Amino acid sequence: MTELVSATTLIKDALGTSRGLVVHGKKTIAGIAYDRHKIVRQFVEDEDREGAIKWMLDQEWAGLAGAAMRGTQIHAVAEQFHLGVAPPEVEPLISPFVEQYRKFLSDFQPQFLMAEAPVYNFTWKYAGTLDGVAVIAGKTVVVDIKTTQWGPDDLDDRGNPRARPPFPEVALQLTLYRRAERVGLLAERKEIQYRRYYVVDEQTHLEPMPETEGGVCIVVSPKDYLVVPVDTSERIWNSCRHVIQVARFQTEVSKVVFGPVIQPRAVAA
């Protein structure tokens, strides 16, 4: 059995959290503290500082979990569409996303060759599950689907357009998937300290990764969809190799870079 680290985990390990996400997280917690000050005040009256901090962090994670659940549902519906199966019933909040994705399928008539496919690179020791390989506008491409709650005309509290996907990291993600060596059965997945791994038997039946001509990110909001070409060329693959090395420095090499403290030599009396 071979243990391969998730492609998205590699990217997070190497790049860390962007300043935009850090600011967003701080603003979220500050907003929760302001909007629900009565609850926070109760923690203060009880002299429960740790409880207040935990409660506010839990509120932020609840919001992130909701966004992740939305993405999971959209991906599940998309897979059913790709397989020619009637999609399952979804929550009312998800329906606008489904309709926009259905519109993309109607407008572009993509031919999906694979959907939710596990891919593996044994040379560089990573794996992942790509959303699809499809023929779109005459080209065979690896596909990633991103969702956002923001429409094209939504503004932030300063009156600026809301940031929407795709973000640059998707180029790394799709390039890693394009450079996979094998595609096949879903491997066992496990989480260790927030890092995802795939455990796969190299002797199981795996097919070569099909040839593709590039990458495309499909962005779906409740109000629109975007089909965005993504650079997955040799220059991005070169960056991916550096990302892999930096990620391994962060998680492995950095733990063994220091030797024992050097003590001063004893001075003879």
C-alpha positions in Angstrom: 0.0 0.0 0.0 1.2 3.5 -0.9 0.3 6.7 1.0 -0.2 9.7 -1.2 -0.9 13.2 0.1 -3.9 15.1 -1.3 -3.1 17.6 -4.0 -5.2 20.3 -2.3 -3.4 19.6 1.0 0.0 20.1 -0.7 -1.2 23.5 -2.0 -2.4 24.6 1.5 0.8 23.4 3.1 3.0 25.3 0.7 0.9 28.5 0.2 -0.7 28.8 3.7 -3.7 31.0 4.1 -3.9 34.1 1.9 -4.2 37.6 3.5 -7.7 38.0 2.1 -8.9 34.8 3.9 -7.1 35.8 7.1 -8.9 39.3 7.1 -12.2 37.6 6.2 -11.9 35.3 9.2 -11.1 38.1 11.6 -13.9 40.2 10.3 -16.3 37.2 10.7 -15.4 36.7 14.3 -15.5 40.4 15.1 -18.9 40.7 13.4 -20.2 37.7 15.5 -19.0 39.4 18.7 -20.7 42.6 17.7 -24.0 41.1 16.4 -24.4 38.7 19.3 -22.9 40.9 22.1 -25.5 39.7 24.6 -24.3 36.2 24.4 -20.7 37.4 24.6 -21.6 39.5 27.6 -22.9 36.4 29.4 -19.6 34.7 28.9 -17.9 37.9 30.4 -20.2 37.9 33.4 -19.4 34.2 34.0 -15.7 35.0 33.6 -15.5 32.3 31.0 -13.0 33.8 28.5 -12.1 30.4 27.0 -15.8 29.6 26.5 -16.4 32.9 24.7 -13.4 32.3 22.4 -14.5 28.7 21.6 -18.1 29.8 21.0 -17.0 32.5 18.5 -14.7 30.2 16.7 -17.4 27.6 16.5 -19.7 30.1 14.9 -17.1 30.9 12.2 -16.5 27.2 11.5 -20.3 26.6 11.3 -20.4 29.2 8.4 -17.4 27.5 6.7 -19.0 24.1 7.1 -22.2 25.5 5.5 -20.2 26.7 2.4 -18.4 23.3 2.2 -21.8 21.5 2.4 -23.1 23.7 -0.4 -20.1 22.7 -2.6 -20.5 19.0 -1.8 -24.2 19.1 -2.8 -23.5 20.9 -6.0 -20.7 18.4 -6.9 -23.0 15.5 -6.2 -25.7 16.9 -8.4 -23.2 17.7 -11.2 -21.9 14.1 -11.0 -25.5 12.8 -11.5 -25.9 15.1 -14.5 -22.6 13.8 -16.0 -23.7 10.2 -15.6 -27.0 10.8 -17.2 -28.9 10.1 -14.0 -31.7 12.3 -12.6 -30.2 14.5 -9.9 -31.4 14.1 -6.3 -33.7 16.5 -4.5 -31.8 19.4 -3.0 -32.5 22.1 -0.4 -34.3 25.3 -1.7 -31.1 27.3 -1.1 -29.2 25.0 -3.5 -31.8 25.0 -6.3 -30.5 28.3 -7.9 -27.0 26.8 -8.1 -28.4 23.7 -9.8 -30.4 25.7 -12.3 -27.2 27.7 -13.2 -25.3 24.5 -13.7 -28.1 23.1 -15.8 -27.9 26.2 -17.9 -24.2 25.6 -18.4 -24.9 22.1 -19.6 -27.5 23.3 -22.0 -25.4 26.1 -23.4 -22.2 24.2 -23.8 -23.3 20.6 -24.3 -20.1 19.3 -22.7 -19.1 15.6 -23.2 -17.9 14.3 -19.9 -15.4 11.4 -20.2 -14.9 11.0 -16.4 -16.6 12.4 -13.4 -15.4 12.5 -9.7 -12.4 10.5 -10.8 -9.6 9.5 -8.3 -6.2 10.2 -9.9 -2.7 9.3 -8.6 0.9 10.4 -9.3 3.2 7.8 -7.7 6.4 9.6 -8.9 5.6 12.8 -7.0 3.5 11.0 -4.3 0.2 12.9 -4.5 -3.4 12.0 -5.3 -6.8 13.7 -5.7 -10.3 13.5 -7.0 -10.9 15.6 -10.0 -14.4 16.9 -10.8 -14.2 15.7 -14.4 -12.5 15.3 -17.7 -14.7 16.7 -20.5 -14.8 17.9 -24.1 -15.8 21.6 -23.9 -15.7 23.9 -26.9 -13.9 21.2 -28.9 -11.0 20.6 -26.4 -10.5 17.8 -23.9 -9.8 19.5 -20.5 -9.6 18.7 -16.8 -12.5 20.4 -15.1 -12.9 21.9 -11.6 -16.2 23.2 -10.3 -16.2 26.1 -7.8 -19.3 27.6 -6.1 -19.8 31.1 -4.7 -22.8 32.7 -3.0 -22.0 36.0 -4.6 -23.4 37.1 -7.9 -21.7 39.4 -10.5 -23.4 42.5 -9.0 -22.9 41.9 -5.3 -20.9 44.5 -3.4 -19.0 44.3 -0.1 -19.5 46.8 2.8 -17.2 49.3 1.0 -19.2 49.2 -2.2 -16.6 47.1 -4.1 -17.4 44.0 -6.1 -17.3 40.9 -4.1 -14.3 38.6 -4.7 -15.4 35.5 -6.6 -13.6 32.4 -7.9 -11.6 31.4 -9.7 -8.6 32.1 -7.6 -5.0 31.5 -8.8 -4.5 28.3 -6.8 -6.9 26.5 -9.1 -4.1 26.5 -11.7 -2.0 24.5 -9.4 -4.8 22.1 -8.5 -5.8 21.4 -12.2 -2.2 21.1 -13.3 -1.5 18.5 -10.6 -4.6 16.6 -11.8 -3.5 16.8 -15.4 -0.1 15.5 -14.5 -1.5 12.5 -12.7 -0.1 9.2 -13.9 -3.1 6.9 -13.2 -6.8 7.0 -12.7 -8.9 4.3 -11.1 -10.7 3.1 -8.1 -11.3 5.4 -5.1 -8.6 4.8 -2.5 -9.1 4.9 1.2 -8.9 8.5 2.5 -7.8 9.6 5.9 -7.3 12.8 7.8 -4.2 13.3 10.0 -3.9 16.7 11.7 -6.1 18.4 9.0 -4.0 16.8 6.2 -5.7 14.5 3.7 -4.0 11.3 2.5 -5.0 8.6 0.0 -3.9 5.0 0.7 -3.8 3.0 -2.5 -2.6 -0.4 -3.6 -0.5 0.0 -6.7 -1.5 -3.5 -7.8 -5.2 -2.7 -8.1 -6.5 -2.0 -11.6 -5.6 1.5 -12.6 -5.8 3.0 -16.1 -3.4 5.6 -17.5 -4.5 9.2 -17.1 -6.0 10.3 -20.4 -4.4 13.0 -22.5 -5.9 16.5 -22.0 -5.3 19.8 -23.7 -5.8 22.2 -20.7 -8.0 23.0 -17.8 -11.3 24.8 -17.2 -12.8 26.1 -14.0 -16.6 26.3 -13.9 -17.8 28.9 -11.4 -21.5 28.6 -10.3 -23.4 31.2 -8.3 -27.1 31.5 -7.7 -27.3 34.1 -10.4 -24.8 33.1 -13.1 -22.1 30.7 -14.2 -18.6 31.2 -15.7 -16.5 29.0 -17.9 -12.9 30.1 -17.3 -9.8 28.6 -19.1 -7.0 27.9 -16.7 -3.3 27.7 -17.5 -2.0 24.2 -16.9 1.1 24.5 -19.0 4.7 23.5 -18.3 5.4 26.7 -16.4 2.6 25.9 -14.0 3.8 22.3 -13.6 7.2 23.7 -12.8 5.6 25.8 -10.0 3.7 22.7 -8.8 7.0 20.8 -8.3 8.2 23.7 -6.2 5.0 23.6 -4.2 5.5 19.9 -3.5 9.0 20.6 -2.2 7.9 23.6 -0.1 5.0 21.6 1.4 7.4 18.7 2.3 9.8 21.2 3.9 6.9 22.6 6.0 5.7 19.2 7.1 8.7 17.0 7.2 12.1 18.6 6.6 11.5 21.5 9.0 11.2 19.1 11.9 14.8 17.9 11.6 16.8 21.0 10.6 18.2 21.6 14.1 20.9 19.7 15.9 21.5 19.6 19.6 22.4 22.8 21.3 26.2 23.4 21.3 27.6 23.8 24.8 30.6 25.9 25.7 33.8 23.9 26.2 34.9 23.6 29.8 37.8 25.9 30.7 40.6 24.2 32.7 41.2 25.8 36.1 
